[in-house]
Amino acid sequence: MTAVRVDVVGLLGGEPYGAAARAALGAAEVVVGSARQLREVGDRLPPEGAAERVELAGPLDAVLDTVAARQRAGRRVCVLASGDPGFFGIVRALGERLGADRLAVHPAPSSVAMAFARLGLSWDDAAVVSAHGRPLDAAVAAVVSAAHTGAGGKVAVLTSPDNPPEAVGKALRAAGAEVAEVAVVSRIGDEAESLHRLDLDALAAGSFDPMSVVVVLGARAPAASATGPSLAWGLPEDRFAHRGGMITKSEVRAVALGKLALPPAGVLWDVGAGSGSVAIECARLAPGLEVVAVERDPEQAARVRANAARHGVRVTVVEGAAPAALDPLPDPDRVFVGGGGLDVLDAALARLRPGGVVVATYALVDRAVAAHGRLGNLVQLSVARAAPLGGLGFRLAPENPVFVCWGPTRPDA
Protein backbone atom coordinates (compact mmCIF):
# COMPACT_ATOMS: atom_id res chain seq x y z
CA MET A 1 0.00 0.00 0.00
CA THR A 2 1.34 3.44 -0.91
CA ALA A 3 1.63 5.58 2.21
CA VAL A 4 -0.59 8.67 2.17
CA ARG A 5 0.84 12.02 3.05
CA VAL A 6 0.22 13.58 6.45
CA ASP A 7 -1.38 17.03 6.28
CA VAL A 8 0.05 19.58 8.71
CA VAL A 9 -2.38 22.48 9.06
CA GLY A 10 -1.44 25.80 10.62
CA LEU A 11 -4.19 27.65 12.46
CA LEU A 12 -4.61 31.41 12.79
CA GLY A 13 -7.09 32.42 15.45
CA GLY A 14 -8.32 28.84 15.58
CA GLU A 15 -9.07 28.73 11.85
CA PRO A 16 -7.25 26.82 9.07
CA TYR A 17 -5.58 29.23 6.67
CA GLY A 18 -6.51 28.81 3.02
CA ALA A 19 -8.72 26.53 0.93
CA ALA A 20 -6.22 23.65 0.80
CA ALA A 21 -5.91 23.62 4.59
CA ARG A 22 -9.69 23.63 5.02
CA ALA A 23 -10.05 20.77 2.52
CA ALA A 24 -7.37 18.70 4.27
CA LEU A 25 -9.08 19.16 7.62
CA GLY A 26 -12.49 18.30 6.23
CA ALA A 27 -11.23 15.07 4.64
CA ALA A 28 -9.21 13.88 7.64
CA GLU A 29 -9.77 10.48 9.19
CA VAL A 30 -7.43 11.18 12.11
CA VAL A 31 -6.97 14.69 13.58
CA VAL A 32 -4.08 15.36 15.98
CA GLY A 33 -3.89 18.55 18.02
CA SER A 34 -3.96 20.09 21.46
CA ALA A 35 -7.23 20.05 23.36
CA ARG A 36 -7.71 23.75 22.58
CA GLN A 37 -7.03 23.28 18.86
CA LEU A 38 -9.43 20.34 18.61
CA ARG A 39 -12.15 22.45 20.24
CA GLU A 40 -11.47 25.41 17.94
CA VAL A 41 -11.82 23.40 14.73
CA GLY A 42 -14.60 21.15 16.00
CA ASP A 43 -17.25 22.43 13.59
CA ARG A 44 -14.93 21.83 10.62
CA LEU A 45 -14.24 18.18 11.44
CA PRO A 46 -16.11 15.18 10.09
CA PRO A 47 -18.66 13.71 12.55
CA GLU A 48 -17.25 12.23 15.75
CA GLY A 49 -17.48 8.66 14.51
CA ALA A 50 -15.93 9.44 11.14
CA ALA A 51 -12.71 11.07 12.36
CA GLU A 52 -10.56 9.95 15.26
CA ARG A 53 -9.40 12.74 17.59
CA VAL A 54 -5.90 12.37 19.07
CA GLU A 55 -4.92 14.91 21.71
CA LEU A 56 -1.37 16.25 21.40
CA ALA A 57 -0.33 15.69 25.01
CA GLY A 58 2.39 13.83 26.87
CA PRO A 59 5.69 12.73 25.31
CA LEU A 60 6.04 13.85 21.70
CA ASP A 61 7.51 10.50 20.67
CA ALA A 62 4.27 8.75 21.63
CA VAL A 63 2.25 11.15 19.48
CA LEU A 64 4.65 10.69 16.56
CA ASP A 65 4.30 6.92 16.94
CA THR A 66 0.53 7.29 16.69
CA VAL A 67 0.78 9.47 13.57
CA ALA A 68 3.19 7.04 11.91
CA ALA A 69 1.01 4.02 12.73
CA ARG A 70 -2.14 5.66 11.34
CA GLN A 71 -0.28 6.73 8.20
CA ARG A 72 1.07 3.23 7.61
CA ALA A 73 -2.49 1.94 7.91
CA GLY A 74 -3.43 4.19 5.00
CA ARG A 75 -5.55 6.63 7.00
CA ARG A 76 -5.59 10.35 6.21
CA VAL A 77 -3.96 12.12 9.15
CA CYS A 78 -4.16 15.85 9.81
CA VAL A 79 -1.87 17.39 12.44
CA LEU A 80 -2.87 20.81 13.79
CA ALA A 81 -0.37 23.51 14.71
CA SER A 82 -0.33 27.22 15.51
CA GLY A 83 0.73 29.62 12.78
CA ASP A 84 3.50 28.29 10.57
CA PRO A 85 4.29 24.70 11.71
CA GLY A 86 7.63 24.85 9.91
CA PHE A 87 8.75 27.77 12.07
CA PHE A 88 9.95 26.37 15.43
CA GLY A 89 7.09 23.89 15.00
CA ILE A 90 6.20 20.24 14.62
CA VAL A 91 7.27 19.93 10.97
CA ARG A 92 10.86 19.23 12.01
CA ALA A 93 9.92 16.31 14.26
CA LEU A 94 7.41 14.89 11.75
CA GLY A 95 9.93 15.19 8.92
CA GLU A 96 12.59 13.36 10.89
CA ARG A 97 10.17 10.54 11.75
CA LEU A 98 8.23 10.20 8.48
CA GLY A 99 10.37 11.92 5.85
CA ALA A 100 9.71 15.34 4.32
CA ASP A 101 8.21 13.75 1.21
CA ARG A 102 5.42 12.29 3.39
CA LEU A 103 4.21 15.73 4.56
CA ALA A 104 1.81 18.24 3.02
CA VAL A 105 2.28 21.45 4.98
CA HIS A 106 -0.40 24.16 4.94
CA PRO A 107 1.08 27.08 6.92
CA ALA A 108 -0.70 30.08 8.36
CA PRO A 109 1.26 33.31 8.92
CA SER A 110 3.78 32.83 11.72
CA SER A 111 3.26 34.51 15.07
CA VAL A 112 6.43 36.54 14.49
CA ALA A 113 5.20 37.83 11.13
CA MET A 114 1.89 38.76 12.74
CA ALA A 115 3.59 40.45 15.71
CA PHE A 116 5.67 42.70 13.47
CA ALA A 117 2.61 43.36 11.33
CA ARG A 118 0.73 44.57 14.42
CA LEU A 119 3.62 46.95 15.07
CA GLY A 120 3.70 48.13 11.45
CA LEU A 121 7.34 47.10 11.11
CA SER A 122 9.38 45.06 8.66
CA TRP A 123 11.26 42.11 10.11
CA ASP A 124 13.69 40.98 7.43
CA ASP A 125 16.49 42.39 9.61
CA ALA A 126 15.28 40.81 12.86
CA ALA A 127 16.76 37.91 14.83
CA VAL A 128 14.25 35.30 16.00
CA VAL A 129 14.74 32.89 18.90
CA SER A 130 12.43 30.53 20.76
CA ALA A 131 12.12 30.06 24.51
CA HIS A 132 9.79 27.04 24.13
CA GLY A 133 11.52 24.28 26.08
CA ARG A 134 14.84 26.09 25.73
CA PRO A 135 16.92 28.14 28.17
CA LEU A 136 16.86 31.92 27.85
CA ASP A 137 20.59 32.09 27.04
CA ALA A 138 19.91 32.21 23.30
CA ALA A 139 17.42 35.07 23.69
CA VAL A 140 19.86 37.12 25.76
CA ALA A 141 22.72 36.39 23.35
CA ALA A 142 20.56 37.36 20.35
CA VAL A 143 19.75 40.74 21.89
CA VAL A 144 23.38 41.42 22.77
CA SER A 145 24.49 40.29 19.31
CA ALA A 146 21.91 42.55 17.65
CA ALA A 147 23.25 45.43 19.72
CA HIS A 148 26.83 44.78 18.56
CA THR A 149 26.05 44.21 14.89
CA GLY A 150 23.65 47.12 14.61
CA ALA A 151 21.39 45.04 12.32
CA GLY A 152 18.31 47.06 13.19
CA GLY A 153 18.52 46.08 16.85
CA LYS A 154 15.36 43.95 16.45
CA VAL A 155 14.87 40.60 18.17
CA ALA A 156 11.69 38.52 18.48
CA VAL A 157 11.43 35.97 21.30
CA LEU A 158 8.74 33.26 21.29
CA THR A 159 7.72 32.75 24.91
CA SER A 160 6.10 29.85 26.77
CA PRO A 161 4.66 28.94 30.19
CA ASP A 162 8.16 28.00 31.37
CA ASN A 163 9.64 31.24 30.04
CA PRO A 164 6.92 33.92 29.97
CA PRO A 165 7.58 37.48 28.75
CA GLU A 166 8.50 38.76 32.21
CA ALA A 167 11.21 36.06 32.50
CA VAL A 168 12.70 37.36 29.24
CA GLY A 169 12.72 40.85 30.71
CA LYS A 170 14.42 39.73 33.91
CA ALA A 171 17.07 37.79 31.98
CA LEU A 172 17.83 40.79 29.77
CA ARG A 173 17.98 43.07 32.81
CA ALA A 174 20.39 40.68 34.58
CA ALA A 175 22.61 40.69 31.48
CA GLY A 176 22.75 44.48 31.43
CA ALA A 177 20.99 44.72 28.06
CA GLU A 178 19.88 48.15 26.89
CA VAL A 179 16.91 48.51 24.53
CA ALA A 180 14.83 51.44 23.31
CA GLU A 181 11.43 49.71 23.50
CA VAL A 182 9.78 46.35 24.03
CA ALA A 183 6.45 45.09 22.69
CA VAL A 184 4.51 42.06 23.92
CA VAL A 185 1.97 40.66 21.45
CA SER A 186 -0.20 37.95 23.02
CA ARG A 187 -2.75 35.42 21.72
CA ILE A 188 -2.14 36.47 18.14
CA GLY A 189 -5.17 36.00 15.91
CA ASP A 190 -7.54 35.27 18.82
CA GLU A 191 -10.33 37.48 20.08
CA ALA A 192 -8.22 37.95 23.21
CA GLU A 193 -5.23 39.30 21.24
CA SER A 194 -3.41 42.13 23.01
CA LEU A 195 -0.48 44.44 22.35
CA HIS A 196 1.60 46.13 25.04
CA ARG A 197 4.39 48.61 24.27
CA LEU A 198 6.64 49.28 27.25
CA ASP A 199 10.21 49.54 28.47
CA LEU A 200 12.48 46.78 29.75
CA ASP A 201 11.85 47.56 33.43
CA ALA A 202 8.09 47.29 32.94
CA LEU A 203 8.54 44.02 31.05
CA ALA A 204 10.62 42.52 33.87
CA ALA A 205 8.18 43.69 36.55
CA GLY A 206 4.97 42.76 34.74
CA SER A 207 2.84 39.66 34.28
CA PHE A 208 1.86 38.65 30.75
CA ASP A 209 0.19 35.85 28.84
CA PRO A 210 2.90 33.21 28.31
CA MET A 211 1.69 32.55 24.74
CA SER A 212 3.26 35.71 23.38
CA VAL A 213 5.93 37.14 21.15
CA VAL A 214 8.30 39.61 22.81
CA VAL A 215 9.70 42.07 20.29
CA VAL A 216 12.83 43.92 21.37
CA LEU A 217 13.50 47.14 19.46
CA GLY A 218 16.57 49.34 19.39
CA ALA A 219 18.97 47.00 21.22
CA ARG A 220 22.11 48.90 22.26
CA ALA A 221 25.45 47.49 23.36
CA PRO A 222 26.07 47.73 27.12
CA ALA A 223 28.89 50.06 28.03
CA ALA A 224 30.89 47.16 29.50
CA SER A 225 31.20 45.55 26.08
CA ALA A 226 31.08 48.61 23.81
CA THR A 227 34.42 47.75 22.23
CA GLY A 228 32.92 44.58 20.72
CA PRO A 229 34.81 41.40 19.91
CA SER A 230 38.44 41.46 18.85
CA LEU A 231 40.98 38.90 17.69
CA ALA A 232 42.47 38.33 21.13
CA TRP A 233 42.57 35.42 23.52
CA GLY A 234 43.72 34.82 27.06
CA LEU A 235 41.64 37.83 28.14
CA PRO A 236 42.33 39.30 31.59
CA GLU A 237 40.41 37.78 34.47
CA ASP A 238 38.63 41.06 35.18
CA ARG A 239 36.76 40.70 31.89
CA PHE A 240 34.71 37.95 33.56
CA ALA A 241 32.64 37.90 36.74
CA HIS A 242 34.06 35.13 38.93
CA ARG A 243 34.03 33.89 42.49
CA GLY A 244 37.07 34.25 44.68
CA GLY A 245 39.67 33.70 41.97
CA MET A 246 37.95 30.53 40.69
CA ILE A 247 38.76 31.18 37.07
CA THR A 248 41.26 29.75 34.59
CA LYS A 249 44.07 32.30 34.62
CA SER A 250 44.56 34.25 31.41
CA GLU A 251 48.00 32.77 30.61
CA VAL A 252 46.77 29.20 31.15
CA ARG A 253 43.67 29.98 29.13
CA ALA A 254 45.76 31.28 26.25
CA VAL A 255 47.74 28.04 26.10
CA ALA A 256 44.61 25.88 26.44
CA LEU A 257 42.92 27.73 23.58
CA GLY A 258 45.96 27.17 21.39
CA LYS A 259 45.99 23.45 22.15
CA LEU A 260 42.25 23.17 21.41
CA ALA A 261 42.94 24.23 17.79
CA LEU A 262 39.37 25.44 17.39
CA PRO A 263 37.59 24.40 14.18
CA PRO A 264 35.21 26.83 12.42
CA ALA A 265 32.19 24.62 13.20
CA GLY A 266 31.23 21.66 15.37
CA VAL A 267 30.53 21.13 19.07
CA LEU A 268 32.69 22.16 22.02
CA TRP A 269 32.16 21.18 25.64
CA ASP A 270 33.56 23.20 28.55
CA VAL A 271 33.17 20.80 31.48
CA GLY A 272 33.41 22.28 34.96
CA ALA A 273 33.00 25.68 33.38
CA GLY A 274 33.19 27.82 36.52
CA SER A 275 32.93 31.40 35.29
CA GLY A 276 32.72 30.19 31.68
CA SER A 277 35.85 32.06 30.59
CA VAL A 278 37.10 29.25 28.32
CA ALA A 279 33.69 28.62 26.75
CA ILE A 280 33.18 32.31 26.13
CA GLU A 281 36.59 32.80 24.53
CA CYS A 282 35.96 29.80 22.29
CA ALA A 283 32.62 31.29 21.23
CA ARG A 284 34.31 34.64 20.51
CA LEU A 285 37.08 33.09 18.42
CA ALA A 286 34.89 30.57 16.54
CA PRO A 287 31.30 31.88 16.31
CA GLY A 288 30.31 28.86 14.20
CA LEU A 289 30.92 26.45 17.08
CA GLU A 290 28.09 25.17 19.23
CA VAL A 291 29.57 25.85 22.67
CA VAL A 292 28.15 24.04 25.72
CA ALA A 293 29.23 24.95 29.25
CA VAL A 294 28.58 22.27 31.88
CA GLU A 295 28.54 23.47 35.49
CA ARG A 296 27.04 21.81 38.58
CA ASP A 297 26.89 24.94 40.79
CA PRO A 298 23.73 26.99 39.98
CA GLU A 299 25.39 30.22 41.13
CA GLN A 300 28.36 29.63 38.84
CA ALA A 301 26.02 28.63 35.99
CA ALA A 302 24.28 31.99 36.37
CA ARG A 303 27.68 33.68 36.11
CA VAL A 304 28.39 31.86 32.86
CA ARG A 305 25.12 33.16 31.41
CA ALA A 306 25.83 36.71 32.54
CA ASN A 307 29.41 36.61 31.25
CA ALA A 308 28.31 35.23 27.88
CA ALA A 309 25.71 37.98 27.54
CA ARG A 310 28.28 40.62 28.46
CA HIS A 311 30.59 39.40 25.70
CA GLY A 312 27.78 39.04 23.19
CA VAL A 313 28.31 35.34 22.48
CA ARG A 314 26.03 32.32 22.47
CA VAL A 315 26.88 29.66 25.05
CA THR A 316 24.43 26.94 26.11
CA VAL A 317 24.65 26.38 29.86
CA VAL A 318 23.86 22.91 31.25
CA GLU A 319 23.45 22.72 35.03
CA GLY A 320 24.50 19.33 36.34
CA ALA A 321 27.40 17.25 37.56
CA ALA A 322 29.62 15.52 35.02
CA PRO A 323 29.91 12.86 33.78
CA ALA A 324 26.15 12.20 34.07
CA ALA A 325 25.29 15.68 32.72
CA LEU A 326 27.16 14.87 29.50
CA ASP A 327 24.82 12.03 28.47
CA PRO A 328 22.20 14.09 26.55
CA LEU A 329 24.72 16.39 24.84
CA PRO A 330 25.71 16.09 21.18
CA ASP A 331 29.07 14.38 20.65
CA PRO A 332 31.91 16.92 20.83
CA ASP A 333 34.68 17.85 18.42
CA ARG A 334 36.56 19.68 21.16
CA VAL A 335 36.45 19.36 24.95
CA PHE A 336 38.00 21.48 27.67
CA VAL A 337 37.99 19.82 31.10
CA GLY A 338 38.56 22.43 33.75
CA GLY A 339 36.98 20.57 36.64
CA GLY A 340 36.22 17.03 37.71
CA GLY A 341 38.11 13.81 38.11
CA LEU A 342 39.48 11.33 35.63
CA ASP A 343 36.00 9.84 35.18
CA VAL A 344 35.03 13.09 33.47
CA LEU A 345 38.05 12.89 31.18
CA ASP A 346 37.24 9.27 30.33
CA ALA A 347 33.63 10.18 29.55
CA ALA A 348 34.79 12.98 27.24
CA LEU A 349 37.20 10.70 25.40
CA ALA A 350 34.51 8.04 24.97
CA ARG A 351 32.26 10.55 23.22
CA LEU A 352 34.89 12.46 21.24
CA ARG A 353 34.33 12.54 17.50
CA PRO A 354 37.10 11.24 15.19
CA GLY A 355 39.93 13.75 14.91
CA GLY A 356 38.75 15.59 18.02
CA VAL A 357 40.87 17.15 20.75
CA VAL A 358 40.56 17.20 24.53
CA VAL A 359 42.44 19.70 26.68
CA ALA A 360 42.44 19.27 30.46
CA THR A 361 44.04 21.30 33.25
CA TYR A 362 45.05 19.98 36.66
CA ALA A 363 46.67 21.31 39.80
CA LEU A 364 47.43 17.85 41.23
CA VAL A 365 50.42 15.91 39.91
CA ASP A 366 48.83 12.46 40.15
CA ARG A 367 45.81 13.46 38.09
CA ALA A 368 48.01 15.20 35.53
CA VAL A 369 50.18 12.09 35.15
CA ALA A 370 47.12 9.88 34.72
CA ALA A 371 45.68 12.32 32.16
CA HIS A 372 48.98 12.32 30.27
CA GLY A 373 48.68 8.55 29.98
CA ARG A 374 45.32 8.98 28.28
CA LEU A 375 46.07 12.05 26.14
CA GLY A 376 49.78 11.80 25.38
CA ASN A 377 50.87 15.41 25.93
CA LEU A 378 51.62 17.43 29.05
CA VAL A 379 53.23 20.74 29.99
CA GLN A 380 53.56 22.53 33.29
CA LEU A 381 52.87 26.25 33.27
CA SER A 382 54.53 28.36 35.95
CA VAL A 383 53.52 32.01 35.74
CA ALA A 384 54.90 34.88 37.81
CA ARG A 385 53.29 38.30 37.60
CA ALA A 386 54.89 41.61 38.44
CA ALA A 387 53.71 43.04 41.77
CA PRO A 388 54.75 46.38 43.25
CA LEU A 389 57.24 46.24 46.11
CA GLY A 390 56.72 49.43 48.05
CA GLY A 391 58.61 52.25 46.40
CA LEU A 392 61.52 50.01 45.48
CA GLY A 393 60.17 48.61 42.21
CA PHE A 394 58.41 45.31 41.74
CA ARG A 395 58.74 41.64 42.52
CA LEU A 396 57.55 38.53 40.66
CA ALA A 397 54.59 36.98 42.45
CA PRO A 398 54.16 33.34 41.41
CA GLU A 399 50.80 31.81 40.57
CA ASN A 400 50.14 28.19 41.42
CA PRO A 401 51.65 25.95 38.73
CA VAL A 402 49.13 24.27 36.44
CA PHE A 403 49.47 21.13 34.30
CA VAL A 404 47.94 21.27 30.82
CA CYS A 405 47.29 17.96 29.07
CA TRP A 406 45.99 17.56 25.54
CA GLY A 407 45.39 14.88 22.95
CA PRO A 408 44.76 12.15 22.18
CA THR A 409 48.03 11.88 20.29
CA ARG A 410 47.34 10.64 16.75
CA PRO A 411 49.62 8.10 15.07
CA ASP A 412 50.43 10.64 12.34
CA ALA A 413 51.13 13.50 14.76
C-alpha positions in Angstrom: 0.0 0.0 0.0 1.3 3.4 -0.9 1.6 5.6 2.2 -0.6 8.7 2.2 0.8 12.0 3.1 0.2 13.6 6.5 -1.4 17.0 6.3 0.0 19.6 8.7 -2.4 22.5 9.1 -1.4 25.8 10.6 -4.2 27.7 12.5 -4.6 31.4 12.8 -7.1 32.4 15.4 -8.3 28.8 15.6 -9.1 28.7 11.9 -7.3 26.8 9.1 -5.6 29.2 6.7 -6.5 28.8 3.0 -8.7 26.5 0.9 -6.2 23.7 0.8 -5.9 23.6 4.6 -9.7 23.6 5.0 -10.1 20.8 2.5 -7.4 18.7 4.3 -9.1 19.2 7.6 -12.5 18.3 6.2 -11.2 15.1 4.6 -9.2 13.9 7.6 -9.8 10.5 9.2 -7.4 11.2 12.1 -7.0 14.7 13.6 -4.1 15.4 16.0 -3.9 18.6 18.0 -4.0 20.1 21.5 -7.2 20.1 23.4 -7.7 23.7 22.6 -7.0 23.3 18.9 -9.4 20.3 18.6 -12.2 22.5 20.2 -11.5 25.4 17.9 -11.8 23.4 14.7 -14.6 21.1 16.0 -17.2 22.4 13.6 -14.9 21.8 10.6 -14.2 18.2 11.4 -16.1 15.2 10.1 -18.7 13.7 12.5 -17.3 12.2 15.7 -17.5 8.7 14.5 -15.9 9.4 11.1 -12.7 11.1 12.4 -10.6 10.0 15.3 -9.4 12.7 17.6 -5.9 12.4 19.1 -4.9 14.9 21.7 -1.4 16.2 21.4 -0.3 15.7 25.0 2.4 13.8 26.9 5.7 12.7 25.3 6.0 13.9 21.7 7.5 10.5 20.7 4.3 8.8 21.6 2.3 11.2 19.5 4.7 10.7 16.6 4.3 6.9 16.9 0.5 7.3 16.7 0.8 9.5 13.6 3.2 7.0 11.9 1.0 4.0 12.7 -2.1 5.7 11.3 -0.3 6.7 8.2 1.1 3.2 7.6 -2.5 1.9 7.9 -3.4 4.2 5.0 -5.6 6.6 7.0 -5.6 10.3 6.2 -4.0 12.1 9.1 -4.2 15.9 9.8 -1.9 17.4 12.4 -2.9 20.8 13.8 -0.4 23.5 14.7 -0.3 27.2 15.5 0.7 29.6 12.8 3.5 28.3 10.6 4.3 24.7 11.7 7.6 24.8 9.9 8.8 27.8 12.1 9.9 26.4 15.4 7.1 23.9 15.0 6.2 20.2 14.6 7.3 19.9 11.0 10.9 19.2 12.0 9.9 16.3 14.3 7.4 14.9 11.8 9.9 15.2 8.9 12.6 13.4 10.9 10.2 10.5 11.7 8.2 10.2 8.5 10.4 11.9 5.9 9.7 15.3 4.3 8.2 13.8 1.2 5.4 12.3 3.4 4.2 15.7 4.6 1.8 18.2 3.0 2.3 21.4 5.0 -0.4 24.2 4.9 1.1 27.1 6.9 -0.7 30.1 8.4 1.3 33.3 8.9 3.8 32.8 11.7 3.3 34.5 15.1 6.4 36.5 14.5 5.2 37.8 11.1 1.9 38.8 12.7 3.6 40.5 15.7 5.7 42.7 13.5 2.6 43.4 11.3 0.7 44.6 14.4 3.6 46.9 15.1 3.7 48.1 11.5 7.3 47.1 11.1 9.4 45.1 8.7 11.3 42.1 10.1 13.7 41.0 7.4 16.5 42.4 9.6 15.3 40.8 12.9 16.8 37.9 14.8 14.3 35.3 16.0 14.7 32.9 18.9 12.4 30.5 20.8 12.1 30.1 24.5 9.8 27.0 24.1 11.5 24.3 26.1 14.8 26.1 25.7 16.9 28.1 28.2 16.9 31.9 27.8 20.6 32.1 27.0 19.9 32.2 23.3 17.4 35.1 23.7 19.9 37.1 25.8 22.7 36.4 23.3 20.6 37.4 20.3 19.7 40.7 21.9 23.4 41.4 22.8 24.5 40.3 19.3 21.9 42.6 17.6 23.3 45.4 19.7 26.8 44.8 18.6 26.1 44.2 14.9 23.7 47.1 14.6 21.4 45.0 12.3 18.3 47.1 13.2 18.5 46.1 16.9 15.4 44.0 16.4 14.9 40.6 18.2 11.7 38.5 18.5 11.4 36.0 21.3 8.7 33.3 21.3 7.7 32.8 24.9 6.1 29.8 26.8 4.7 28.9 30.2 8.2 28.0 31.4 9.6 31.2 30.0 6.9 33.9 30.0 7.6 37.5 28.8 8.5 38.8 32.2 11.2 36.1 32.5 12.7 37.4 29.2 12.7 40.9 30.7 14.4 39.7 33.9 17.1 37.8 32.0 17.8 40.8 29.8 18.0 43.1 32.8 20.4 40.7 34.6 22.6 40.7 31.5 22.7 44.5 31.4 21.0 44.7 28.1 19.9 48.2 26.9 16.9 48.5 24.5 14.8 51.4 23.3 11.4 49.7 23.5 9.8 46.4 24.0 6.5 45.1 22.7 4.5 42.1 23.9 2.0 40.7 21.5 -0.2 38.0 23.0 -2.8 35.4 21.7 -2.1 36.5 18.1 -5.2 36.0 15.9 -7.5 35.3 18.8 -10.3 37.5 20.1 -8.2 37.9 23.2 -5.2 39.3 21.2 -3.4 42.1 23.0 -0.5 44.4 22.3 1.6 46.1 25.0 4.4 48.6 24.3 6.6 49.3 27.3 10.2 49.5 28.5 12.5 46.8 29.8 11.9 47.6 33.4 8.1 47.3 32.9 8.5 44.0 31.0 10.6 42.5 33.9 8.2 43.7 36.6 5.0 42.8 34.7 2.8 39.7 34.3 1.9 38.6 30.7 0.2 35.9 28.8 2.9 33.2 28.3 1.7 32.5 24.7 3.3 35.7 23.4 5.9 37.1 21.2 8.3 39.6 22.8 9.7 42.1 20.3 12.8 43.9 21.4 13.5 47.1 19.5 16.6 49.3 19.4 19.0 47.0 21.2 22.1 48.9 22.3 25.5 47.5 23.4 26.1 47.7 27.1 28.9 50.1 28.0 30.9 47.2 29.5 31.2 45.6 26.1 31.1 48.6 23.8 34.4 47.8 22.2 32.9 44.6 20.7 34.8 41.4 19.9 38.4 41.5 18.9 41.0 38.9 17.7 42.5 38.3 21.1 42.6 35.4 23.5 43.7 34.8 27.1 41.6 37.8 28.1 42.3 39.3 31.6 40.4 37.8 34.5 38.6 41.1 35.2 36.8 40.7 31.9 34.7 37.9 33.6 32.6 37.9 36.7 34.1 35.1 38.9 34.0 33.9 42.5 37.1 34.2 44.7 39.7 33.7 42.0 37.9 30.5 40.7 38.8 31.2 37.1 41.3 29.7 34.6 44.1 32.3 34.6 44.6 34.2 31.4 48.0 32.8 30.6 46.8 29.2 31.2 43.7 30.0 29.1 45.8 31.3 26.2 47.7 28.0 26.1 44.6 25.9 26.4 42.9 27.7 23.6 46.0 27.2 21.4 46.0 23.4 22.2 42.2 23.2 21.4 42.9 24.2 17.8 39.4 25.4 17.4 37.6 24.4 14.2 35.2 26.8 12.4 32.2 24.6 13.2 31.2 21.7 15.4 30.5 21.1 19.1 32.7 22.2 22.0 32.2 21.2 25.6 33.6 23.2 28.6 33.2 20.8 31.5 33.4 22.3 35.0 33.0 25.7 33.4 33.2 27.8 36.5 32.9 31.4 35.3 32.7 30.2 31.7 35.9 32.1 30.6 37.1 29.2 28.3 33.7 28.6 26.7 33.2 32.3 26.1 36.6 32.8 24.5 36.0 29.8 22.3 32.6 31.3 21.2 34.3 34.6 20.5 37.1 33.1 18.4 34.9 30.6 16.5 31.3 31.9 16.3 30.3 28.9 14.2 30.9 26.5 17.1 28.1 25.2 19.2 29.6 25.9 22.7 28.2 24.0 25.7 29.2 24.9 29.3 28.6 22.3 31.9 28.5 23.5 35.5 27.0 21.8 38.6 26.9 24.9 40.8 23.7 27.0 40.0 25.4 30.2 41.1 28.4 29.6 38.8 26.0 28.6 36.0 24.3 32.0 36.4 27.7 33.7 36.1 28.4 31.9 32.9 25.1 33.2 31.4 25.8 36.7 32.5 29.4 36.6 31.3 28.3 35.2 27.9 25.7 38.0 27.5 28.3 40.6 28.5 30.6 39.4 25.7 27.8 39.0 23.2 28.3 35.3 22.5 26.0 32.3 22.5 26.9 29.7 25.1 24.4 26.9 26.1 24.7 26.4 29.9 23.9 22.9 31.2 23.4 22.7 35.0 24.5 19.3 36.3 27.4 17.2 37.6 29.6 15.5 35.0 29.9 12.9 33.8 26.2 12.2 34.1 25.3 15.7 32.7 27.2 14.9 29.5 24.8 12.0 28.5 22.2 14.1 26.6 24.7 16.4 24.8 25.7 16.1 21.2 29.1 14.4 20.7 31.9 16.9 20.8 34.7 17.9 18.4 36.6 19.7 21.2 36.4 19.4 25.0 38.0 21.5 27.7 38.0 19.8 31.1 38.6 22.4 33.8 37.0 20.6 36.6 36.2 17.0 37.7 38.1 13.8 38.1 39.5 11.3 35.6 36.0 9.8 35.2 35.0 13.1 33.5 38.0 12.9 31.2 37.2 9.3 30.3 33.6 10.2 29.5 34.8 13.0 27.2 37.2 10.7 25.4 34.5 8.0 25.0 32.3 10.6 23.2 34.9 12.5 21.2 34.3 12.5 17.5 37.1 11.2 15.2 39.9 13.8 14.9 38.7 15.6 18.0 40.9 17.2 20.7 40.6 17.2 24.5 42.4 19.7 26.7 42.4 19.3 30.5 44.0 21.3 33.2 45.1 20.0 36.7 46.7 21.3 39.8 47.4 17.8 41.2 50.4 15.9 39.9 48.8 12.5 40.2 45.8 13.5 38.1 48.0 15.2 35.5 50.2 12.1 35.1 47.1 9.9 34.7 45.7 12.3 32.2 49.0 12.3 30.3 48.7 8.6 30.0 45.3 9.0 28.3 46.1 12.0 26.1 49.8 11.8 25.4 50.9 15.4 25.9 51.6 17.4 29.1 53.2 20.7 30.0 53.6 22.5 33.3 52.9 26.3 33.3 54.5 28.4 35.9 53.5 32.0 35.7 54.9 34.9 37.8 53.3 38.3 37.6 54.9 41.6 38.4 53.7 43.0 41.8 54.7 46.4 43.2 57.2 46.2 46.1 56.7 49.4 48.0 58.6 52.3 46.4 61.5 50.0 45.5 60.2 48.6 42.2 58.4 45.3 41.7 58.7 41.6 42.5 57.6 38.5 40.7 54.6 37.0 42.5 54.2 33.3 41.4 50.8 31.8 40.6 50.1 28.2 41.4 51.7 26.0 38.7 49.1 24.3 36.4 49.5 21.1 34.3 47.9 21.3 30.8 47.3 18.0 29.1 46.0 17.6 25.5 45.4 14.9 23.0 44.8 12.2 22.2 48.0 11.9 20.3 47.3 10.6 16.7 49.6 8.1 15.1 50.4 10.6 12.3 51.1 13.5 14.8 
